[in-house]
Amino acid sequence: MSEAFIVAAQRTAGGRRGGQLAGWHPVDLAAQVINALVEGVDADPAAVDDVFLGCVSQVGEQSSNVARNVVLASKLPESVPGTSIDRQCGSSQQAIHFAAQAVMSGAMDMVIAAGVESMTRVPMGSPGGLAQKAGLGHYHSPGIASCYGDTVFSQFVGAEMVARKYGLDKDALDRYALQSHQRAAAASRAGHFAAEILPIAVRDASGALTQDLHAVDEGIRFEATLEGIQSVKLLQEGGLITAANASQMCDGASGVLIVNERGLRRLGAKPLARIHHMTVLGHDPVIMLEAPVPATQLALKKAGMRLSDIDLYEVNEAFASIPLAWQQALQADPERMNVNGGAIALGHPLGGTGAKLMATLVHALHQRGGRYGLQTMCEGGGMANVTVIERL
């Protein structure tokens, strides 16, 4: 079986909801990233075999097979197909898995795995909201109801459940949120994101391009304080979760170019990393967000590795309770986890986050001279993807 190599990995800087990326149609935003991936390694656009693109809210501007629309808006020829993937927050991490599997099998030689989400233009929960408005069915199907009754599958409830299961109080969550901002601010000031961020021209209210470039993650609070984070109101009475210790809504796009040996020879490019292992696992949909813990344990077992073999971990900060629980359960080194901050500071553009984290992980391994990196994230419905890469 062939190997799967990452030869390019880029993302837009995160845009706050209603911020500097709000003027971009998500299709055009993702097309900019795809163009940059191909141009960055001087690849023949016609040599791209397929585009797998993650997107969660596939409605409105992100509907009608958004991946194919992104291809049509890009500099890729019409001969390049595209398909859209929804594995909730892990959508573009799953796109990476599908792309790697395609080139490893030899069926394809060069595939783009990407993701996009405009949470400004297509608000979170839009597909479900439209279905409810149209009166299309009950929340649970009869089959699901027979197993789980009227239990509502909620990520917010799951985050609270995870926090309480692992003995995490609000102070721990808030202190972790502060650390995310501090690490992201330090990384941004030091230029650690420069290699992964594709500067994007800002569009004004009319959609016209301006002279301003968006190249810094808007969500970072460079002067964040613990007191400020602690002052944010709780999302529910008696709970632990606030908007300050949860991921930020975000606009953004990301992408990774993945090839096998034939693709490498065709490009004449030097690979950044090799995909060493991939796992995906389903888990309890009620507590929902705990899935990265057993998924990582399974991935390490399958890969014949220990967590101590891994130099850097990217554990998506959907809520502060998730990386903290993962760290506790796996006895992980906190100095290796989310070293440049995470979604609490940098934003979580849903379907775009998987490839976004991979861009950060690849470039961080090169900056720090690490060998192995591990990425995982919780996903709606109680699932998790785990990807282990080796820096080359």
N, C-alpha and C positions, 0 to 999 in steps of 0.2 A: 504493500500500500504506500502511496505517496505521502509526503509530509505536507503540512500546510504552513505557509510563511506569511507573516505580516510585513508588507513592504512600505506601507504608508498608513498614517493614522492622524486624523485631524478632526477638529470640532470648532464650532463657533464659540465665542465667549457667551456665557449665559446672559439672557436678557430678562429683566424683571417683567412681570405681567404688566402690560401697558408701557413698557420701556423702549429701549433703543432698537429692538428687533420687531416691535409691534407692527411696523409698516410693511414688513415682508410677508408675502404669501408663503405658507409653509412649503409648498412645492418648489418655489423659486429659491427659497433659503437652502433646502436640501440639495438642489441642483448646484449651487455654488460650491458646496463641500465636495460633491462628486467630481466636479470639474477640477478642483484643486488636487484631489487624490491622483487623478489621471495625469494632469500636467506636471505634478511634482516629481513623478518618476519617468516622465517622457514616454508614457505608454500610448500605444495606438488605441484610440477609443473603440474601434471596431473589434479589438481583441478581447474586450470585456464580455464574458459569456452570459452573465446575469447580474441583476441587482436585487438583493434581498434587503428590504427596508422595514424597520420596526416603527409602528405608530399605534398608539392606544385608542385615541378618540377618532375613529375612522368615519367621520361624518362631516358634512359641509365641505370646507376647503381641503379636508384630509380624507375625502371619500373617493369612491370609484377607482379603487386600486391606486392609492397615492404613489406607490413605488413606480408604476408605469408612467404616471404623470410627471414624476421627478425626472425620469429618463428623458421624456419628450421635451422637458424644459432645459435639459442640460446640453452639453456639447457631444454627448454620446449619440451615435447614429440610431435611426429607428429600428435597426436590426437587433439592438440590445433589449431584451425583455426585462420585466421587473415584477416582483410579487411582494405584497404587503403582509407583514407578520404582526400578530397580536398575542404576545405572551405577557400581557400587562406590562409592569415596569421593566421586565426583562426582555422586551420585544427586540431591541437591537443587539442585546447579548445573544439571544437566540438566532438572530440573523447572522452573527459571527459563527455560531455553531453550524448552521446550515451551509454557510459559505465554505467553512473548513471541511465539512463532510463532503461537499461537492468536489473540491479539488483533491482531497485525499483519495476519493474513489477513482479519480482519473476521468470522470465524466465531464469535468470542466477544468480549465487551467487558470482562469483569472476571474475572480468574482468580487464585487463590491458588497460589503455588509454595511448598512447605514441605518440611521434613524432620524426622526424629526418629530417635533411636537410644538405647536404654537398654542400655548395655554391662554394667550390673550385672545386669539381669533377663534379658537375652538376650545371653549372652557372644559375643564375636567368634568367627566360625567355626562357630557353632551349626548352620547348615543342612548344611554339609559333614560335620560330625561325626556328625550324625544319619544321614546317608546312608551313611557308612562303617560305622557301628554296625549298620545294617540290611543291610550287605553289598550295597549297590546300586551295582554297577559299579566300574570302574577309574578312577583319577584322570583319565587322558586317554581320550578316545574313540579308536577306531581311526584316524579321520581326523586328529585332532590328533597322535597318536603317529606317524603316517607323516611328519609334517612336523618334529616336535620330539623324537621318540624318548621316552625316559623322563625328560627334563628336567622338574624340578619348578618350576612357576611360583610363585615366592615373593617377596613384597614385601621381606622381610628380606634375601634374597640380592640382589635388585635394588638395594636401598639401598646395600649394600656395593659392588656393581659400579659404580654411579654414582660413589660416592666415589673409587674407584680410577681410574676413567676420567678424572676431572677433577682428579686429583692432590691430593685432600683427605685430610689426615691426621686422626687423632683429636683433636689439639689444636684444629684449625680447627672441627671439629664441636662440641666441648665449649664453645669460646668463643662460637660462634653460639648454642648452647643458653642460655648465661648471658645473652647479649644479649636473647633472647626473653623470659626472665623479667624482666629489668630494664626492658624496654620495656613489658611488660604491667603490671608493678607501678606504673610511673610513670603509665601511662594510667589505671589503676584509681584510684590516689590522686588524680589530677587530675579525676576524674569524666567522663573521655572516653567511657566505656561507658554512661553513664546513659541516653542517648537510645535506645540499642538494646536494653538489657536489660529484660526484663519480670520484675519481682520475683515470685517464686513462694513460696507458703506451704510450709513443710517438713512432710512427713508423718512420723509416728512409725512404730515397728515394726509397729503394728497397722493402719497406713494412715490413721489419723485426722489431720486437719489440726491443726497447732500454731500458736502465736502467732509463731513464728520465720519470717522471710522470707529466702529464698535470693536474693541480689542481687549477689553478688561471686563471680567465677570461683574455684572452689576449688583449681584446679591451680596457681595462681600461687605461687611461692616468693618472698615479698617480700624475704627476706634471703638469697637464693641466692648462693653463692660458687663460684668456679672450682674450688677445691679439693674442695668437696663434689660437684660434677658429675663431676670427674675420678675420684673414688673409686668411682663406681658400676661394678659388674662388667660385663664384656663379655657380649653375648648369645651369642657363639660364640668359641671359642679362636682367636686370631690375627685376629679381626675388628676393626671400628672402631665398631660400633653398640652403644649401651647404652640402657637405659630412660631415661637422663637426656638423651640427645641425639636421642630419638625422641618422637613425639607421645604424649600421655597418653590412656589409655582414659577415656571420658567419657560421662556421660548428658546429653542435651540435646535441645532442639527449637528450630526456627527457622522463619521464614516471611516472604514478601514478597508484597505485593498489587500486581498488575500490571494495567494498564488501557490501552485505546486512547483516541482522542479522544472517542468517544461515552461511554466510561466516565468520562472526566474531567468531561465536561459533566454527566453524571448525578450525579456525586459533588459537583461544585463544589469540588473539592479542588485544592491546589497540588501538582504533582508534585515529588518529591525528585530524580529522575534520569530520564534517557532511556537505554534500551538501544541503544547505538550499533552494536555488532557482536557476533556469536556464531560460534564455530568449535568443532568437535569433531573429533578426529583419532585414528586407531589407529596404533600403533607396535609395536616389538619387544616381545613379551610376556615375554621372558626377562630382559632388563635392566629392562623393565617401567616403571620410574618415571621414565625420561628423557623421556617423551612431552610434558611441558609445554614443553620447548625447541622442538622442531619445530612444535608446535601454536601457540605464540606467534609464531614466525616466519611461519607461514602466516596467522594472524589479522591481523598487522600488514600483510602484503602485500595481503590481501583488503580491508582497511579503508583502504588507502592512507595508513598512518600509520608513524611511526618511534617507537621506544620513548621517545625524548626528548620526544615529544608527551604522554606519559602522566605524570600528576602523582603517582599512588600505585599501587603494585602489591601485591596480596594473592596470595602464592604459598604454597600450603598446606604447612605444616611437618610432613608425614608423618614425615620424618626430616630431620635437619639437612643432609644431603648434597643434598637436592633443591633447596631455594631457593638454596643456595650454588652448585650446578652451573648452575642457571638464570641466576643473576646473572653468573657467569663467561662462560657461552656467549653471553649477550645483551649483555654489557658494561653491565649495569644499574647504576643508581645505588643503592648500599646504603641511602642515607638516604631513599629513596622506597619501600623494600620492607618490608612487614610492620611498619609504623611503631609499631603498638600491640602488638607481640608476635604470636605465632602459636600453633599447636597444641601446641608443645613446652611452653608455659606455660599456655595457655588450654584445652587439651583438643581432641580430635578425635572428636566423636560421629558418625563415619562418615557415614551417610545424612543427618544433620542439618548437616554442615559446610558444604556449598555455600551454602545460604541464610544460614547463620551468618556466613560470610565476607562475603557480599554486604551484610548489615546493617552490619557493621563498616566496609566500604569506603564505602558510601553516606554514613554519618554522619561518617566521617573526612574525606571530601572537603568536607563542609559545614563542619566545624570548622576545616579548614586553608585553605579557599577555593580548592581545586583544581578543575580543570575535568574532566579525564578520569581514570578509574580502570580498572585491568585486574586481573582475577581469573583464576587458573588453578590446577589441581591435578592431581597424578598419580592414576591410577586403576588398580585391579587389572585384569590382562589387557593392560596396555600401551596405555592410552588417556589422553586429556586433553581437558578442556573449557577454552575461553578465552572470557571475556565482557568486553567493553569498555563502560563506561557513561559518560555525560556528566552531570555535576551540573547541576541546574536550580534 
